[in-house]
Amino acid sequence: MELYQLKYVSSVARCGSVAKAADEFFVSRQAISKAIRSLEQEVGFEIFDRDDKMRPTESGEELAGDGFAWVAACF
């Protein structure tokens, strides 16, 4: 688990969109998606429901909330 992955998860959860999160970090949408998929494989559960909008799963909400706290503590 890398800090940038938690930042991406928190941003997508807050924005509801991979595209908006990518704009926020000046990276491609593919980079955000790849980082999230990699993190999902590492933690063993889906972080987001991928409908029209990226909505965190119940476990994803916990991770996004904890991730936001960890990111905030680092800066």
ZALO-191340 format. One record per residue (C-alpha): residue in three letters; y, z, x. Coordinates in Angstrom, 1 decimal. Last residue first. Layout:
ZALO-191340
+-----+--------+--------+--------+
|  aa |     c2 |     c3 |     c1 |
+-----+--------+--------+--------+
| ALA |      Y |      Z |      X |
...
+-----+--------+--------+--------+
end
This chain:
ZALO-191340
+-----+--------+--------+--------+
|  aa |     c2 |     c3 |     c1 |
+-----+--------+--------+--------+
| PHE |   16.8 |    5.6 |    1.3 |
| CYS |   13.1 |    6.6 |    1.5 |
| ALA |   13.3 |    9.1 |   -1.4 |
| ALA |   14.5 |    6.3 |   -3.7 |
| VAL |   11.4 |    4.2 |   -2.7 |
| TRP |    9.1 |    7.0 |   -3.4 |
| ALA |   10.7 |    7.8 |   -6.8 |
| PHE |   10.6 |    4.2 |   -7.8 |
| GLY |    6.9 |    4.0 |   -6.8 |
| ASP |    6.1 |    7.1 |   -8.8 |
| GLY |    7.7 |    5.5 |  -11.9 |
| ALA |    6.2 |    2.1 |  -11.2 |
| LEU |    2.8 |    3.7 |  -10.5 |
| GLU |    2.9 |    5.7 |  -13.7 |
| GLU |    4.1 |    2.7 |  -15.7 |
| GLY |    1.3 |    0.6 |  -14.1 |
| SER |   -1.3 |    3.0 |  -15.3 |
| GLU |   -0.1 |    2.6 |  -18.9 |
| THR |    0.2 |   -1.1 |  -18.3 |
| PRO |    3.5 |   -2.4 |  -17.2 |
| ARG |    5.1 |   -5.2 |  -19.2 |
| MET |    5.8 |   -8.6 |  -17.6 |
| LYS |    7.3 |  -10.6 |  -20.5 |
| ASP |    5.7 |  -13.5 |  -22.4 |
| ASP |    2.4 |  -11.8 |  -21.7 |
| ARG |    1.1 |  -10.6 |  -18.3 |
| ASP |    0.2 |   -7.0 |  -18.9 |
| PHE |    1.2 |   -5.4 |  -15.6 |
| ILE |   -0.3 |   -3.0 |  -13.1 |
| GLU |   -3.9 |   -4.2 |  -13.5 |
| PHE |   -6.3 |   -1.7 |  -11.9 |
| GLY |   -8.2 |   -1.2 |   -8.6 |
| VAL |   -5.5 |    0.2 |   -6.4 |
| GLU |   -6.0 |   -2.3 |   -3.6 |
| GLN |   -6.7 |   -5.3 |   -5.9 |
| GLU |   -3.6 |   -4.5 |   -8.0 |
| LEU |   -1.5 |   -4.2 |   -4.8 |
| SER |   -2.6 |   -7.7 |   -3.7 |
| ARG |   -1.8 |   -9.1 |   -7.1 |
| ILE |    1.7 |   -7.4 |   -7.0 |
| ALA |    2.4 |   -8.8 |   -3.5 |
| LYS |    1.2 |  -12.3 |   -4.5 |
| SER |    3.4 |  -12.3 |   -7.6 |
| ILE |    6.5 |  -11.2 |   -5.7 |
| ALA |    5.9 |  -13.8 |   -3.0 |
| GLN |    5.2 |  -16.5 |   -5.6 |
| ARG |    8.5 |  -15.7 |   -7.3 |
| SER |   10.2 |  -16.5 |   -4.0 |
| VAL |   12.3 |  -14.0 |   -2.1 |
| PHE |   16.0 |  -13.0 |   -2.3 |
| PHE |   15.2 |   -9.4 |   -3.3 |
| GLU |   17.1 |   -9.4 |   -6.6 |
| ASP |   16.4 |  -13.0 |   -7.3 |
| ALA |   12.6 |  -12.3 |   -6.9 |
| ALA |   13.0 |   -9.4 |   -9.3 |
| LYS |   14.7 |  -11.7 |  -11.9 |
| ALA |   11.9 |  -14.3 |  -11.5 |
| VAL |    9.1 |  -11.8 |  -11.7 |
| SER |   10.5 |  -10.6 |  -15.1 |
| GLY |   10.7 |   -7.4 |  -17.1 |
| CYS |   13.7 |   -6.3 |  -15.1 |
| ARG |   12.7 |   -2.6 |  -14.7 |
| ALA |    9.0 |   -3.2 |  -14.4 |
| VAL |    9.6 |   -6.2 |  -12.1 |
| SER |   11.9 |   -4.1 |   -9.9 |
| SER |    9.6 |   -1.1 |   -9.7 |
| VAL |    6.6 |   -3.3 |   -8.8 |
| TYR |    8.7 |   -5.2 |   -6.2 |
| LYS |    9.9 |   -2.0 |   -4.5 |
| LEU |    6.3 |   -0.6 |   -4.6 |
| GLN |    5.1 |   -3.8 |   -2.9 |
| TYR |    7.9 |   -3.5 |   -0.3 |
| LEU |    6.8 |    0.0 |    0.6 |
| GLU |    3.3 |   -1.1 |    1.5 |
| MET |    0.0 |    0.0 |    0.0 |
+-----+--------+--------+--------+
end
